[in-house]
Amino acid sequence: MYFASIHRAIGAPFAKPLVFVLALLPLAYWLSALWKDALGANPAEALLRGTGLWTLRMLCVLLLVSPMREAMGWTALARLRRMLGLFVFFYALVHLLAYVWLDQSGQWEDILGDIPKRPFILVGLLAFLLLVPLALTSFNAAIRWMGAARWRHLHRAVYGIALLALLHFFWMRAGKRNFDQVALYAALIGVLLAWRVGHRFIRRGARPGTSR
Ligand code: HEM
């Protein structure tokens, strides 16, 4: 009964605008902190780290949609998935821009010199590049154009992106020998991935010859 009320709330007309506003809160916080000069001694670093963490958090929320939908029967969650996916891309783009413009002052020579010194950046860049086709094909017209099966296949790349994001995070923190947060996200993404793989096997077993 409690779960049914949650499902009704997810399907209510206010749910989408509410999630939209909630997902914009980190951005609102950074803009207001910038305005008040309250981002600490190194605002560029605070923004770069904050946007990186929020990209990862959004990615985890997006990956949670399918398990919650299947396990709790909250099918209405499906209508939030596209928006959540676009927010992952949005925060990754802000993170990339924070790196290019704030960390590297838009100097391409500096960026080209920085990447060999900090190769974890290349892994982040790869994760971002993989997000681009997912964002570009997140519209109904793209599903019709590609066909549902090919579209689903492409969008499974989100799991690979999550692993690259973890590697990026791990590698960056390895330099500082600080793994607490990395372990937390690795555990969450590990569980979500295990669920995905297990779920596919169960479905295949139930309906031989089908794949999703
Ligand atoms: C899906 C894409 C990405 C995700 C999920 C992601 C996530 C993260 C996370 C979680 C951090 C650590 C934040 C912290 O320590 O609190 C981080 C740091 C960083 N990321 Fe990304 N990132 C992504 C893409 C990129 C891209 C495209 C670039 C640049 C080309 C980049 C450059 C950096 C840099 C330079 C740092 C380290 C900042 C420092 O040393 O303080 N990331 N990222």
Boltz pocket constraint, residues with backbone or C-beta under 6 A from the ligand:
constraints:
  - pocket:
      binder: B
      contacts: [[A, 45], [A, 48], [A, 49], [A, 50], [A, 51], [A, 52], [A, 53], [A, 55], [A, 56], [A, 59], [A, 92], [A, 95], [A, 96], [A, 99], [A, 103], [A, 120], [A, 121], [A, 123], [A, 124], [A, 125], [A, 126], [A, 127], [A, 128], [A, 131], [A, 161], [A, 165], [A, 168], [A, 169], [A, 172]]
      max_distance: 6.0
